[in-house]
């Protein structure tokens, strides 16, 4: 259990490292400082997509070799989770916690399936290409559960 929590902490460091730069950009672009709108919007873009950034960063942190396939799976997992749960109940906003959940699931699935071998006629989808597919299927199930269980929380 302690090892798992340490992995979560290590995985959270990558997305958190982006926050100071985003905060500086947001602040420097404000009207009372430099008054440059595109700099403020650039910083706001990071904060607006924070959950997606956490999904990508946590998935890379959990993957054995910090592979980009895990990051892609984390992003896809987050999109499937939020849109799937939103289809059940449109008031659901899972926020950064949804990104962290997606990243953990994607990273763990990457570690398990990154070297899977499929039959020859499905060979294109073997290995790392299989990870986003299995992540999206898993996140559909989690989205169904979250769609009904999240509103009372």
C-alpha positions in Angstrom: 0.0 0.0 0.0 2.8 2.4 0.9 4.5 1.7 -2.4 1.4 2.5 -4.3 1.0 5.8 -2.5 4.6 6.6 -3.3 4.0 5.9 -7.0 1.0 8.3 -6.9 3.2 11.0 -5.3 5.9 10.5 -7.9 3.3 10.6 -10.6 1.8 13.9 -9.4 5.1 15.7 -9.5 5.1 16.0 -13.3 1.8 17.9 -13.6 2.4 19.9 -10.5 5.7 21.1 -11.9 3.8 22.9 -14.7 1.7 25.0 -12.3 4.2 27.7 -11.4 4.9 28.5 -15.0 1.1 28.7 -15.7 0.6 30.9 -12.7 3.3 33.3 -13.8 1.9 33.5 -17.3 -1.6 34.1 -16.0 -0.4 36.8 -13.6 1.9 38.6 -16.0 -0.9 38.9 -18.6 -3.4 40.6 -16.2 -4.4 44.2 -16.8 -2.7 45.6 -13.7 0.7 44.1 -14.6 1.7 43.8 -18.3 -1.8 43.8 -19.8 -1.0 41.3 -22.5 -4.1 39.2 -23.1 -2.5 36.3 -25.0 -0.1 35.7 -22.1 -3.0 35.6 -19.7 -4.9 33.2 -22.0 -1.8 31.0 -22.3 -1.6 30.6 -18.5 -5.4 30.2 -18.3 -5.2 27.4 -20.9 -3.2 25.3 -18.4 -5.6 25.9 -15.6 -8.6 25.2 -17.8 -7.3 21.8 -18.8 -5.7 20.8 -15.5 -7.6 17.6 -15.2 -6.4 16.5 -18.7 -2.9 17.4 -17.8 -3.1 15.4 -14.6 -4.4 12.4 -16.6 -1.5 12.6 -18.9 1.1 13.2 -16.3 -0.1 10.5 -13.8 -0.3 7.9 -16.6 3.3 8.7 -17.6 4.4 8.5 -14.0 2.7 5.1 -13.5 4.1 3.6 -16.7 7.2 1.5 -16.3 9.1 3.4 -18.9 7.2 6.7 -19.0 6.1 5.9 -22.5 3.9 8.2 -24.6 1.4 5.4 -25.2 0.6 5.6 -21.5 0.1 9.4 -21.8 -2.2 9.0 -24.8 -4.1 6.3 -23.0 -4.5 8.6 -20.0 -5.9 11.4 -22.1 -8.3 9.1 -23.9 -9.3 7.6 -20.6 -10.1 11.0 -19.2 -12.1 12.0 -22.2 -14.1 8.8 -22.2 -14.7 9.0 -18.4 -15.9 12.6 -18.4 -18.1 12.3 -21.5 -19.5 8.9 -20.6 -20.4 10.0 -17.1 -21.7 13.3 -18.4 -24.0 11.4 -20.7 -25.6 9.7 -17.7 -25.8 12.9 -15.6 -24.8 16.2 -17.2 -24.2 17.9 -13.9 -21.2 15.6 -13.1 -17.9 17.4 -12.9 -15.1 15.1 -11.8 -12.4 17.7 -12.2 -8.8 16.8 -11.4 -9.8 13.7 -9.5 -11.2 12.3 -12.7 -7.9 13.0 -14.4 -5.9 11.3 -11.6 -8.2 8.3 -11.7 -7.8 8.1 -15.5 -4.1 8.4 -15.2 -3.8 5.7 -12.6 -5.9 3.3 -14.6 -4.1 4.1 -17.9 -0.6 3.7 -16.3 -1.5 0.4 -14.6 -3.1 -0.9 -17.9 0.0 0.1 -19.8 2.2 -1.9 -17.4 0.0 -4.9 -17.9 -0.7 -4.8 -21.7 2.2 -2.9 -23.4 3.7 -6.2 -24.7 0.5 -8.1 -25.5 0.5 -10.2 -28.7 -2.7 -10.4 -30.7 -3.5 -12.7 -33.6 -1.7 -11.8 -36.9 -4.8 -10.3 -38.5 -5.1 -7.9 -35.5 -1.3 -7.5 -35.2 -1.5 -3.7 -35.9 -3.2 -3.3 -32.5 -0.7 -5.4 -30.6 1.6 -4.0 -28.0 1.5 -0.3 -27.1 -1.3 0.4 -29.5 -3.5 -1.9 -27.5 -3.2 0.2 -24.4 -5.5 3.1 -25.4 -8.1 0.6 -26.6 -8.2 -1.4 -23.3 -8.1 1.9 -21.4 -11.1 3.3 -23.2 -13.1 0.1 -22.6 -12.2 0.2 -18.9 -13.1 3.8 -18.6 -16.5 3.2 -20.2 -17.2 0.8 -17.3 -15.8 3.3 -14.7 -17.9 6.1 -16.4 -21.0 4.0 -16.0 -20.3 3.5 -12.3 -19.4 7.1 -11.8 -22.5 8.3 -13.6 -24.7 6.8 -11.0 -22.4 6.9 -7.9 -20.8 10.4 -8.3 -23.9 12.7 -7.9 -24.6 11.6 -4.3 -20.9 12.1 -3.4 
